[in-house]
Amino acid sequence: MTRIRKAVFPVAGLGTRFLPATKTVPKEMLPIVDKPLIQYAVDEAIEAGCDTLVFVTNRYKHAVADYFDKAYELEQKLEKSGKHEQLDLVRNILPPHVRAVFVTQAEALGLGHAVLCAKAIIGDEPFAVLLPDDLIWNRGPGALKQMADAAEATGSSIIAVQDVPHEQTGSYGIVATGPFEGRSAPIRAIVEKPRPEVAPSNLAVVGRYVLDGGIFDILESTTPGAGGEIQLTDAIATLLAQKPVHAYRFQGTRFDCGTHLGLIEATIRYALDHETLSDAARGMMQNALDELGVIDLD
């Protein structure tokens, strides 16, 4: 498989779990310390070698596009005030060689349909899909770079997986695989949100994919599945019969930032790992735990 250069970010969801905050702020713009969720996913894609970023949004959400657009008035004020560090942060949200493209998903017809909306930009080349809700923390290479390297080496599509408690299989796409060699294993079957009693394993698909461009033709003929939506999982199941697809146990910690606890957990982890805030954050957390009579952080 050739190296991926394009990445798709499905960001059309309404984020109802986080109401009332998401009444005006898209969930992808919720901050983790000093950057919104979407920025972490974008940085991960750029690290993996992507230079075309396709955001699939809805006609009501403008904040993501505004975030990646130029802010002339803000930049002028920062420049006049001599706030060059902040000016660099605003101007360098995307590197000069990276372009952002925005596509509208007219109806919320599922993840598979959202990915299909990007077909005109992606063409028939391999590409990545990143779900910003799944924030993956790692001190080494990002999850997508790990996967892109594996895809390039094996010539197959790669799907990120992690083990989940058996009772939670109904919340994920679940895969059955052959033996793992290192972090990778061939997928034998994939099913969307199976009940625990019929789930083929505890290996759950999480929000990172490196896919063959042929998935678009499959998506165009995929009928609605679970929840009446066009499921990406169903299209991948069809792709399996045509080309190899591998599961990949990435190195890193995944935070499900589509939930309140996941967002809180990610904020704590990133604060404790922050270059300038870590010591202060640890002290504040320890003080809060002391007040509650909880044992020492160490």
Secondary structure as UniProt FT lines:
FT   STRAND          6..10
FT   HELIX           16..18
FT   TURN            19..20
FT   HELIX           21..23
FT   HELIX           27..29
FT   STRAND          31..32
FT   TURN            33..34
FT   STRAND          35..36
FT   HELIX           37..47
FT   TURN            48..49
FT   STRAND          52..57
FT   TURN            59..60
FT   HELIX           63..68
FT   HELIX           72..80
FT   TURN            81..82
FT   HELIX           84..91
FT   TURN            96..97
FT   STRAND          99..104
FT   HELIX           111..116
FT   TURN            117..118
FT   HELIX           119..122
FT   TURN            123..124
FT   STRAND          127..130
FT   TURN            132..133
FT   STRAND          134..137
FT   HELIX           143..154
FT   STRAND          157..163
FT   HELIX           166..171
FT   STRAND          173..177
FT   TURN            182..183
FT   STRAND          184..192
FT   TURN            196..198
FT   STRAND          203..211
FT   TURN            213..214
FT   HELIX           215..220
FT   HELIX           226..228
FT   HELIX           232..240
FT   TURN            241..242
FT   STRAND          245..249
FT   STRAND          253..256
FT   TURN            257..258
FT   HELIX           260..272
FT   TURN            275..277
FT   HELIX           278..292
//
